[in-house]
Amino acid sequence: MDLPGIFSDLFFDYTLRTVALGSAVLGIVSGALGAYAVLRKQSLLGDAISHAALPGIALAFMLTGSKMPLVLIVGAALAGWAATLFIMSIVSATRIKYDSALGMVLSVFFGAGLVLLTVIQKRPDATQAGLDKFLFGQAAALLGRDVLTMAILGGISLLLVVLFWKEFKLLSFDPEFASTLGFPVRILDILLTTLIVIAIVIGLQTVGVVLMSAMIVAPAAAARQWTDRLGVMIGLSSLFGAAAGVTGAVLSASVPRLPTGPTIVVSISAIVIVSILFAPRRGILWSKLRDRQQRGRLRLEAILEDLYILAREHDDREHAHSVSVLKLMSAGKGGVEHSLRILRERGLVQPAGKDEWALTSAGVMEAGRIVESRRGEPDER
């Protein structure tokens, strides 16, 4: 499919437009709230809540007989919230560590959900058809009312994030200090966790129980590579989530039999990989480039320092010395000739005969500064 055709379908094809909008809403909400989960080192909480939501979906259907998205979302939210409270209670009341409590609750709730789902599927009627899609998601089945429900719940969550911006920020970075200031840390913790639960449950129909945790962690992990500011991180995380959602929807519509949910997760994974590699300051390639530049700078400074130390043995600080001596002093470092050429271009050294080099006046001053800074004391000239 050509690019103009893709943009045309995004606006005029009902199914693709609905799926893309729903995926974008999911990406924005999960990206914004996932930033708090990542900063608070609760990335696995999303995995636990998403798996714990399955029995809530099953129970909501068994009690109401309805497959309305809002009914199932309420059931999933209650189950996810109950699982979160279980985790908090286990950690506070026992010696079990946080990660162990997560694993226990995740497996127990998910196992119970699978049992309930099996019971439901053995019912004689056909009303249960489609519930198993919550395992891996079925974004193509999204309707306009589903997207509206997701947008309303997500909008309320984001509004609460704005209203409690200062409190959530303090809770994420220094909860002990927040407690000393009189903030209700326990209540704020429950509120923020509840918002994360909402962000998870609204995406279950799109990417499913199994993959939903990726939508909480991945956009925030990618955004963290680019910035140190919370506001910018949340903005980038939402942007990355929305971009992955729309990209996954478009790719799924373009390639036959390509599932939307997994494609969205693959798209956000690609954004994470690019961020890890190319993000300034934290990117792997940028780090390697900085390390290479740092090593080169240190080699240049070492050559200047060596020439300066040798020249101090003479009355003339610009006394020339052979390359072989410099190589001997730089044993194991290499690149002496290349370093001398660079220093010559900068006007810090000059050739003084065959295979001999000397400091220029500017080189003497720069070398003296280097020696002084490294030794921590003025150089006697």
Secondary structure, DSSP 8 states (H G I E B T S, - for coil): --HHHHHHHHHH-HHHHHHHHHHHHHHHHHHHHHHHHHHTT-HHHHHHHHHHHHHHHHHHHHHH----HHHHHHHHHHHHHHHHHHHHHHHHHSS--HHHHHHHHHHHHHHHHHHHHHHHHTSSSSTTTTGGGGTT--GGG--HHHHHHHHHHHHHHHHHHHHTHHHHHHHHH-HHHHHHTT--HHHHHHHHHHHHHHHHHTTHHHHHHHHHHHHHHHHHHHHHTT-S-HHHHHHHHHHHHHHHHHHHHHHHHHSTT--HHHHHHHHHHHHHHHHHHH-TTT-HHHHHHHHHHHHHHHHHHHHHHHHHHHHTTSS-TT--EEHHHHHHHTTTT--HHHHHHHHHHTTSEEE-STTEEEE-HHHHHHHHHHHHHHHTS----
